[in-house]
Amino acid sequence: MAVRFFPDLAAVVGAGSLFWRRQRRPAENSGAWVIEKEVPETSPDVRDWRGAEPAGQDDAFVAAGDGRVSSFYAASEGVLCVRQLRKAYKMRRIIEDVSMYVRRGEAVGLLGPNGAGKTTLFYMISGLVRPDAGRIELDGHDVTRLPMYRRARLGIGYLPQEPSIFRGLSVEDNIRAVLEITQRDRRKRELELEALLDEFDIKALRKSPSVALSGGERRRCEIARALASRPAFILLDEPFAGVDPIAVADIQLLVHHLKRRGIGVLITDHNVRETLGLIDRAYIIHAGRVLTEGAPEEIVGNADVRRFYLGDDFQL
């Protein structure tokens, strides 16, 4: 998916902006959030990206049977929620009353045939496109009208399909560029840098120019840099596009690692088999609406999904 340079740069800069802590209560008599600067902790207690302990899952969230987003989870902490989104270009409706959610610690796929509207929906969630109607909520708070860089400050990270690393910097300087904004203490900053280099197995590449990295190495560097701003959710746009089979396995391990960290991951990709083998749930978009939602096995077994999208011969 082609994205203009400046929105990508806004996402990168936004992800590296001052780290903020959201209070659980909105400001009195106001719809605005109370936000204040937080001194980030030192390196998180997370082992190597291929072997961290799994985080607990909260199974209390239930979608409404008619496709609407349940008000129970829409107002809960740790949820990125979309409610009744609509988008039209001129007289053509691209997205019509789409509702969905992503919890922290789970991976969710956004899939569908070409022209179904999934790209537009993904861009609305990330902040690249403004919806005509509906709401996008983070922890029950409306972020629909916030630009991408402000969503990044509040915990919604975005990794575009195109390389987003700073090409003129080394691997360690790519990560340090964000840490210099989020962590003022130099000693703590270097500790966090070392922890991220270790966690994503790129310590041996720390002095390498970013343009010399392979597809999998570049993704690890990009995700390590994104985690320097401590997002609650990461949106991955076509993570499997243009990468070799070894890099595909790398990316799958990275997504599992993000889940174990308690980060919610939303993925849109045309590589259906790789995506379904990775996620906990998927939403299938068809003709601008949610055709169905469920676990990968339920998606593959759905007759309508096979008729409109996968075909009768598809197997996981």
ROZA-334248 format. One record per residue (C-alpha): chain; residue in one letter; residue number from 1; x, y, z. Coordinates in pm, 1 decimal. Layout:
A/A/NUM/X/Y/Z $
...
//
This chain:
A/M/1/0.0/0.0/0.0 $
A/A/2/152.4/324.8/-106.8 $
A/V/3/160.4/594.8/159.2 $
A/R/4/291.7/944.2/108.0 $
A/F/5/623.3/1027.7/272.0 $
A/F/6/504.2/1297.4/508.0 $
A/P/7/235.8/1090.3/688.9 $
A/D/8/499.5/820.7/739.6 $
A/L/9/739.6/1076.7/880.5 $
A/A/10/466.6/1209.7/1108.0 $
A/A/11/411.9/860.3/1243.3 $
A/V/12/782.6/812.9/1308.0 $
A/V/13/823.9/1150.6/1473.9 $
A/G/14/500.5/1103.7/1666.9 $
A/A/15/614.8/767.4/1796.1 $
A/G/16/929.0/934.2/1922.9 $
A/S/17/756.7/1226.8/2089.8 $
A/L/18/741.0/1275.1/2464.6 $
A/F/19/611.6/966.8/2642.2 $
A/W/20/285.8/1046.5/2816.1 $
A/R/21/90.4/862.9/3080.0 $
A/R/22/-287.2/867.9/3041.2 $
A/Q/23/-482.0/907.3/3361.4 $
A/R/24/-778.5/673.4/3391.8 $
A/R/25/-1022.2/962.9/3447.8 $
A/P/26/-1092.3/1241.4/3197.0 $
A/A/27/-1054.2/1598.8/3313.6 $
A/E/28/-1349.8/1719.8/3518.0 $
A/N/29/-1628.7/1873.3/3306.3 $
A/S/30/-1423.2/1808.1/2995.6 $
A/G/31/-1385.6/1546.9/2725.6 $
A/A/32/-1010.3/1592.8/2721.0 $
A/W/33/-769.4/1347.2/2877.1 $
A/V/34/-555.4/1443.0/3170.7 $
A/I/35/-200.5/1378.9/3050.8 $
A/E/36/128.3/1440.4/3217.0 $
A/K/37/490.8/1362.8/3157.4 $
A/E/38/614.8/1035.9/3294.1 $
A/V/39/973.3/938.9/3358.8 $
A/P/40/1002.6/606.9/3172.6 $
A/E/41/1128.9/304.2/3354.9 $
A/T/42/1461.9/151.1/3269.4 $
A/S/43/1473.2/-142.8/3033.2 $
A/P/44/1161.0/-362.2/3050.3 $
A/D/45/1186.6/-704.3/3206.7 $
A/V/46/1152.9/-889.5/2878.6 $
A/R/47/1373.6/-1169.4/2758.7 $
A/D/48/1487.1/-1238.1/2404.8 $
A/W/49/1216.9/-1182.9/2141.9 $
A/R/50/1210.9/-1555.4/2068.0 $
A/G/51/1148.6/-1675.3/2423.9 $
A/A/52/960.8/-1436.9/2652.5 $
A/E/53/700.8/-1560.9/2896.4 $
A/P/54/339.6/-1522.4/2774.1 $
A/A/55/122.9/-1256.7/2931.6 $
A/G/56/-219.4/-1342.0/3071.6 $
A/Q/57/-522.0/-1298.8/2847.9 $
A/D/58/-851.3/-1141.2/2945.1 $
A/D/59/-1132.5/-1341.4/2787.9 $
A/A/60/-1413.1/-1125.4/2923.3 $
A/F/61/-1470.5/-928.2/2603.9 $
A/V/62/-1767.4/-1037.0/2394.5 $
A/A/63/-1884.9/-883.3/2069.0 $
A/A/64/-2250.4/-800.6/2023.0 $
A/G/65/-2432.1/-1063.8/1820.7 $
A/D/66/-2558.1/-817.6/1558.3 $
A/G/67/-2207.1/-698.4/1472.8 $
A/R/68/-2212.9/-386.1/1689.3 $
A/V/69/-1929.4/-330.8/1931.9 $
A/S/70/-2033.3/-429.2/2283.0 $
A/S/71/-2049.3/-129.3/2517.2 $
A/F/72/-1888.7/-350.5/2783.4 $
A/Y/73/-1548.7/-357.8/2618.6 $
A/A/74/-1584.6/-27.2/2432.2 $
A/A/75/-1538.7/158.2/2760.7 $
A/S/76/-1273.7/-73.2/2903.8 $
A/E/77/-903.1/-19.8/2954.3 $
A/G/78/-662.6/-188.7/2717.2 $
A/V/79/-885.9/-186.5/2408.7 $
A/L/80/-859.5/-12.4/2072.4 $
A/C/81/-1216.9/5.3/1951.2 $
A/V/82/-1383.8/108.9/1624.1 $
A/R/83/-1754.8/186.5/1625.7 $
A/Q/84/-1980.6/233.9/1323.0 $
A/L/85/-1715.4/386.5/1095.7 $
A/R/86/-1824.2/522.5/759.3 $
A/K/87/-1631.8/663.9/466.8 $
A/A/88/-1738.2/771.6/118.6 $
A/Y/89/-1551.5/924.5/-173.2 $
A/K/90/-1788.0/1141.2/-376.1 $
A/M/91/-2100.0/925.1/-406.6 $
A/R/92/-1931.3/590.0/-349.7 $
A/R/93/-1946.9/442.0/-0.2 $
A/I/94/-1622.2/264.9/80.1 $
A/I/95/-1682.8/177.3/447.5 $
A/E/96/-2031.8/130.9/588.6 $
A/D/97/-2097.0/93.7/964.2 $
A/V/98/-1786.4/-111.3/1046.4 $
A/S/99/-1723.1/-198.9/1411.4 $
A/M/100/-1429.4/-396.3/1549.8 $
A/Y/101/-1185.1/-406.6/1839.7 $
A/V/102/-833.9/-513.9/1936.2 $
A/R/103/-732.3/-600.2/2291.1 $
A/R/104/-387.4/-560.1/2434.5 $
A/G/105/-190.3/-881.9/2405.2 $
A/E/106/-368.6/-1018.9/2097.7 $
A/A/107/-306.5/-1012.3/1723.0 $
A/V/108/-598.7/-934.0/1494.9 $
A/G/109/-608.0/-954.3/1116.0 $
A/L/110/-793.3/-716.9/885.4 $
A/L/111/-843.1/-912.0/563.4 $
A/G/112/-1055.3/-908.7/251.6 $
A/P/113/-1053.6/-907.5/-128.4 $
A/N/114/-914.7/-618.2/-330.7 $
A/G/115/-1150.1/-321.9/-331.8 $
A/A/116/-1332.8/-437.2/-18.4 $
A/G/117/-1236.3/-126.4/180.5 $
A/K/118/-988.3/-279.2/423.7 $
A/T/119/-710.0/-38.4/327.9 $
A/T/120/-933.2/263.7/386.0 $
A/L/121/-1046.6/119.5/719.6 $
A/F/122/-687.8/53.4/826.9 $
A/Y/123/-585.7/408.1/734.0 $
A/M/124/-875.1/552.5/933.8 $
A/I/125/-765.5/359.7/1242.2 $
A/S/126/-404.7/474.1/1197.9 $
A/G/127/-502.7/838.1/1141.8 $
A/L/128/-405.5/870.7/775.7 $
A/V/129/-770.2/907.7/665.1 $
A/R/130/-1048.4/1084.9/854.2 $
A/P/131/-1382.6/898.8/875.6 $
A/D/132/-1709.8/1064.0/775.5 $
A/A/133/-1890.2/917.1/1076.5 $
A/G/134/-1831.1/681.8/1368.5 $
A/R/135/-1577.6/669.5/1650.1 $
A/I/136/-1230.4/534.5/1714.9 $
A/E/137/-1167.9/484.2/2086.1 $
A/L/138/-857.6/406.6/2288.4 $
A/D/139/-931.9/284.4/2641.6 $
A/G/140/-1285.1/421.7/2602.5 $
A/H/141/-1169.3/771.0/2500.0 $
A/D/142/-1249.8/920.3/2160.6 $
A/V/143/-942.1/969.9/1938.6 $
A/T/144/-1131.3/993.7/1608.5 $
A/R/145/-1026.0/1350.4/1529.6 $
A/L/146/-671.5/1326.9/1659.0 $
A/P/147/-391.2/1336.3/1400.5 $
A/M/148/-151.3/1045.5/1368.3 $
A/Y/149/128.4/1197.9/1577.5 $
A/R/150/-105.8/1256.1/1873.8 $
A/R/151/-237.5/900.5/1851.5 $
A/A/152/124.0/784.7/1858.0 $
A/R/153/184.7/979.7/2180.3 $
A/L/154/-117.3/811.5/2335.8 $
A/G/155/1.0/460.9/2249.7 $
A/I/156/-98.7/375.2/1890.7 $
A/G/157/211.7/288.4/1690.6 $
A/Y/158/210.6/249.2/1312.4 $
A/L/159/460.7/69.4/1089.7 $
A/P/160/402.6/130.0/717.8 $
A/Q/161/477.6/-119.4/445.3 $
A/E/162/758.1/98.2/312.9 $
A/P/163/1086.7/114.7/507.3 $
A/S/164/1051.7/376.7/780.6 $
A/I/165/1402.3/362.5/926.5 $
A/F/166/1626.9/667.1/905.3 $
A/R/167/1846.1/563.2/613.5 $
A/G/168/2138.5/786.4/705.1 $
A/L/169/2172.0/644.3/1057.0 $
A/S/170/2312.4/323.2/1197.9 $
A/V/171/2090.8/67.6/1369.8 $
A/E/172/2169.1/192.1/1720.2 $
A/D/173/2127.1/556.8/1621.1 $
A/N/174/1782.9/481.1/1477.0 $
A/I/175/1672.0/360.4/1819.6 $
A/R/176/1866.5/626.4/2007.8 $
A/A/177/1691.2/899.7/1806.7 $
A/V/178/1364.3/807.1/1980.2 $
A/L/179/1516.7/736.8/2320.8 $
A/E/180/1675.2/1082.6/2329.8 $
A/I/181/1322.9/1224.9/2335.2 $
A/T/182/1154.8/972.0/2562.7 $
A/Q/183/1437.0/930.4/2817.2 $
A/R/184/1630.3/1234.1/2937.8 $
A/D/185/1868.2/1049.8/3166.8 $
A/R/186/2167.3/949.2/2954.9 $
A/R/187/2260.0/644.5/3163.0 $
A/K/188/1904.7/509.2/3158.1 $
A/R/189/1881.4/587.4/2788.3 $
A/E/190/2185.8/375.5/2711.3 $
A/L/191/2053.2/94.4/2930.3 $
A/E/192/1725.9/94.4/2736.5 $
A/L/193/1916.2/97.7/2409.0 $
A/E/194/2121.7/-205.9/2511.7 $
A/A/195/1807.8/-386.3/2627.6 $
A/L/196/1628.9/-328.8/2295.6 $
A/L/197/1933.1/-432.9/2091.6 $
A/D/198/1955.5/-753.3/2296.2 $
A/E/199/1582.6/-819.5/2292.0 $
A/F/200/1559.2/-808.0/1912.6 $
A/D/201/1892.6/-977.4/1843.2 $
A/I/202/2042.6/-682.3/1654.6 $
A/K/203/2333.1/-603.3/1886.1 $
A/A/204/2582.7/-736.9/1633.0 $
A/L/205/2433.9/-497.7/1376.7 $
A/R/206/2439.5/-190.1/1597.7 $
A/K/207/2702.4/-5.0/1389.5 $
A/S/208/2567.8/-121.9/1054.9 $
A/P/209/2410.0/137.1/824.7 $
A/S/210/2035.8/85.0/814.2 $
A/V/211/2034.8/69.0/433.2 $
A/A/212/2244.0/-250.6/449.0 $
A/L/213/1988.3/-449.4/652.5 $
A/S/214/1788.8/-742.4/517.4 $
A/G/215/1408.9/-732.4/524.0 $
A/G/216/1382.4/-919.5/854.4 $
A/E/217/1664.7/-721.8/1016.6 $
A/R/218/1504.2/-394.9/907.6 $
A/R/219/1170.3/-496.2/1058.8 $
A/R/220/1338.9/-587.7/1387.2 $
A/C/221/1510.3/-249.4/1394.1 $
A/E/222/1184.0/-68.0/1315.1 $
A/I/223/991.4/-253.4/1584.1 $
A/A/224/1267.8/-200.0/1841.0 $
A/R/225/1257.3/171.0/1764.3 $
A/A/226/877.4/173.5/1788.8 $
A/L/227/893.8/7.0/2130.6 $
A/A/228/1124.8/281.7/2254.6 $
A/S/229/811.3/497.1/2281.2 $
A/R/230/623.0/215.4/2463.9 $
A/P/231/307.2/181.7/2250.9 $
A/A/232/2.7/-9.5/2369.9 $
A/F/233/-94.9/-104.6/2013.3 $
A/I/234/97.3/-143.1/1687.9 $
A/L/235/-62.5/-134.3/1343.0 $
A/L/236/133.8/-336.8/1085.6 $
A/D/237/68.2/-249.0/721.3 $
A/E/238/158.0/-535.6/483.7 $
A/P/239/439.6/-675.5/702.2 $
A/F/240/489.0/-978.7/472.6 $
A/A/241/511.1/-783.2/146.9 $
A/G/242/835.5/-823.0/-44.9 $
A/V/243/1017.2/-1038.6/210.9 $
A/D/244/1172.4/-1382.3/169.2 $
A/P/245/1052.6/-1695.6/357.8 $
A/I/246/1317.4/-1656.5/629.3 $
A/A/247/1205.4/-1299.3/692.2 $
A/V/248/841.9/-1416.7/707.2 $
A/A/249/931.6/-1650.3/994.2 $
A/D/250/1118.1/-1361.6/1159.8 $
A/I/251/813.3/-1136.5/1140.8 $
A/Q/252/585.1/-1406.6/1279.1 $
A/L/253/815.1/-1446.7/1579.3 $
A/L/254/819.5/-1069.7/1626.2 $
A/V/255/440.9/-1049.5/1636.8 $
A/H/256/425.6/-1329.0/1894.9 $
A/H/257/683.2/-1138.5/2096.5 $
A/L/258/476.9/-818.5/2083.4 $
A/K/259/176.9/-1012.5/2212.8 $
A/R/260/378.5/-1152.4/2501.7 $
A/R/261/478.7/-796.0/2583.5 $
A/G/262/108.6/-714.5/2620.2 $
A/I/263/91.4/-509.8/2299.4 $
A/G/264/-213.2/-534.6/2074.7 $
A/V/265/-130.3/-590.0/1706.7 $
A/L/266/-354.8/-513.0/1409.5 $
A/I/267/-230.7/-656.7/1078.5 $
A/T/268/-351.7/-603.9/724.4 $
A/D/269/-182.2/-806.8/452.9 $
A/H/270/-253.1/-979.5/121.8 $
A/N/271/-63.5/-1291.9/231.6 $
A/V/272/-366.4/-1462.6/381.1 $
A/R/273/-210.5/-1793.1/484.0 $
A/E/274/78.7/-1633.3/672.0 $
A/T/275/-153.7/-1387.5/843.7 $
A/L/276/-414.1/-1644.6/947.8 $
A/G/277/-137.3/-1865.6/1085.6 $
A/L/278/-26.0/-1583.3/1310.8 $
A/I/279/-333.4/-1408.5/1449.6 $
A/D/280/-587.2/-1482.3/1722.8 $
A/R/281/-886.0/-1338.7/1536.4 $
A/A/282/-963.6/-1184.8/1198.8 $
A/Y/283/-1219.6/-951.0/1050.3 $
A/I/284/-1310.8/-1016.1/687.3 $
A/I/285/-1415.9/-700.3/503.7 $
A/H/286/-1636.6/-734.1/195.6 $
A/A/287/-1809.9/-451.7/8.0 $
A/G/288/-1726.1/-208.3/286.2 $
A/R/289/-1879.3/-413.8/567.0 $
A/V/290/-1766.2/-681.4/811.9 $
A/L/291/-1858.5/-1009.6/646.2 $
A/T/292/-1759.2/-1215.1/949.6 $
A/E/293/-1524.2/-1219.1/1247.5 $
A/G/294/-1366.8/-1506.5/1433.6 $
A/A/295/-1070.3/-1735.0/1494.9 $
A/P/296/-868.6/-1847.1/1189.2 $
A/E/297/-1037.9/-2188.8/1185.3 $
A/E/298/-1381.0/-2024.2/1188.0 $
A/I/299/-1279.5/-1787.9/908.8 $
A/V/300/-1154.2/-2070.1/685.8 $
A/G/301/-1466.9/-2276.1/752.4 $
A/N/302/-1709.3/-1993.7/671.8 $
A/A/303/-1895.7/-2057.7/346.1 $
A/D/304/-1933.5/-1688.6/260.5 $
A/V/305/-1562.5/-1623.3/316.3 $
A/R/306/-1474.8/-1908.2/81.7 $
A/R/307/-1722.3/-1785.3/-178.6 $
A/F/308/-1613.8/-1420.5/-177.6 $
A/Y/309/-1248.3/-1438.5/-75.0 $
A/L/310/-1058.0/-1761.6/-11.1 $
A/G/311/-1199.3/-2002.5/-267.5 $
A/D/312/-1306.1/-2361.2/-211.5 $
A/D/313/-955.7/-2510.0/-225.8 $
A/F/314/-794.4/-2289.4/40.5 $
A/Q/315/-636.8/-2466.1/340.0 $
A/L/316/-431.6/-2340.1/633.2 $
//
